[in-house]
Amino acid sequence: MDRIGEYLVRRLIGEGGMGKVYEAEERLSKRRVALKVLRPELTRHEDGRRLFLNEMQILAHLEHPNLVRSLASMETDGQLVMVLEYLNGRTLRQELTRRGALPWQEALEHVVRIAEALTVAHGQEPPIVHRDLKPENVMLIVAEGAGDDAPPAGLKVMDFGIAKVLEGMHGTNTQSIGTLQYMSPEQIDARTIDARSDLYSLGLVFYEMISGEPPFSSASPRELLNLQCTAPAPPFDEELRRGLPRGVEDMLFAMLAKKPEDRPASAREITERLSLFRAAIGSPDTSARGSRVRANEEPRVSAPPPTPRMANASERTDEERPSPETSEARRESERPKADRPRTDTIALVEANASKAREVPTWLAIIAIVALSLVAGMTTYLVRLETAGNASPAATASVEGEAAPAGASGIEALRRRRDRTQAFCPESRRRSRRGRPRETLRVRVARGALALRAERRGPRPAPRRVR
């Protein structure tokens, strides 16, 4: 059994342009780990060593459940080695190869978790830009001992900072290194890149998870680069859009904007906006929809063509591309049934609005009593104010007149009554018997006249002149 430092090598997991990855076991603790060993020719390059050591230090400070953890770094027998946590599961590329298009709820969950990992990486000082985000660098974690088709219990983003090492090795711009299928326009044009370059790559992965195919594909690397820089992403078909919330679709195509300033400002913004739709994933309707989609999917017999890279893109021929008839047949088999319940944004809002809302009985009684008290107090105050404004005027009219005697007194009383009716229109209303209704002011005036007549005594009879 081979040995690297204090680790016993079990088997070779994978091999790439930067080095090899082994499954190993720590000699003392028996902990299973993954060893990432840099190639010897890269180790002997001074710039390569310096930049790779710098990446070791950066990755050692990245801590998040959705990021692969760096456990240790060492140099043994002239080899640079990174000790990473061992991940049990399958890559997102293997998942797409096996199942094809994923339900939008499942794709949304994957994208939110990747965006959470990017938020931590982009928040470092200086920011860490992945530069090579693709399905091959996303690991879906499954439980220990579970089968190959077990649902994923988590997600890990791998291979941060590899493009930066290549930049030091070849003396070229970082933007020209990576996977053509998932490069941003600013990477292709060798412009200055920032965290928004990763958001474009994440949008390409999101599009492929929902539709089953990447938005841009071509056997010619030159044509593929031109499509990535100039062509807009093709829209989804009507059947797919019918079950996809409008907010999710808008965010996806905003991530695929050609200009960085037209994309979301950060990975945190993507997480916040897409998390609003996470509640729909656990609802019964959407769960049933996802199970129906998986039931209608057919396993693929052959793997899809490999993703073109700059190093071997010219080796790809037209025979490796799937024919249009095959792609159309695959999309037809993956389309869900038309009678499934709607899960778009409008349907979710209508479902919440149709729920019955009951008011407690005690709260209804309190509201009725309070409204009755307010109405009664308002009526009482209005009547009190009206009576107070009219009484001074009527009293002044009664006291300001001297009581005349005889027939002239009766005429004066009538005039006072008319003036009283002018000050108080209520006295004009008729009673049920048709007689004028005497108000308080009229009775007061009549009593004042009688009192003055008593004080003066009886008037002498008029003398007759012969």
Protein Blocks (a to p, Z undefined) as FASTA:
>chain_A
ZZehjbccfbdfbdcfkbccdddddfklopacddddddfklmmpmklmmmmmmmmmmmmm
pccfkbccdfbdcdeehiacddddddedddfklmmmmnopadfklmmmmmmmmmmmmmmm
mmpccdddfklacfklpccdddehiafklccfbdcdehehklmmmmmmnopafklgccfk
lccfklmnopacdfklmmmmmmmmmmmmmnopafbdcfblklmmmmmmmmccddddfklm
mmpcfklmmmmmmmmpfblklmcfbfklmmmmmmmmmmmmmpmklmmmmmmmmmmpccdf
bdcdddddfklmmmpcfklpccfklmmmmmmmmpccfkbccfbfklmmmmmmmpccdddf
klmmmmmmmmmmmmmmmmmmmmmmmmmmmmmmmmmmmmmpccdehjllmmmmmmmmmmmm
mmmmmlmpccfkopacddfklmmmmmmmmmmmmmnopaddddddZZ
